[in-house]
Amino acid sequence: MELGETELSQTKRQPSLEGGQHRVRAVSGIMGDPYACLVSFFFIMALLVIVVWQLMCLADLEFDYINPYDSSSRINGVVLPEFIVQGVLCLFYLGTGHWVMCLLSVPYLYYNVNLYLQKQHLVDVTEIYNMLKWEKRQRLFKLGYLIILLLLSIFWMIMAALDEHDYE
């Protein structure tokens, strides 16, 4: 049985799932939707801005550009929004089925929830100079963790966009 020209041309247009294309499709299944990747990118960027803002306030305090009360009130004003955005990001990953990214976000969420439940999430005005080194180290660790999440999110966004482009 021979294929006609139209049937033959249709079979050539269909992507084969051999070799590298199958592997790309399997990898991009982790964060397959480029729009979900884009939303998670903006959530992570919001978290990065909040953590960098806190680090700037601590650096200003360390160099005596700002008094302890102002620094504490600025940092404490963004702590709960940081926790809420992180919780929403984990729920977003869970709701969209991005299990790997959700599992990578859970330790950070657990740490934040643990701080909140122990009532250690706010910066104390009277102890801020004594705890300055610890507070900076804590925020730098969060910053590093968020940068890793951001790089993974960008990677999955590129993979999803390439995968979508290959199969259209």
Buried (B, 14 or more C-beta within 10 A) or exposed (E): EEEEEEEEEEEEEEEEEEEEBEEBBEBBEBBBBBEBBBBBBEBBEBBBEBBEBBBBBBBBBBEEEBEBEBBBEBBBEBBEEBBEBBBEBBEBBBEBEBEEBBEBBEEBBEBBBEBBEEEEBBBEBEEBEEEBEEBBEBBEEBBEBBEEBBEBBBBBBBBBBEBEEEEE
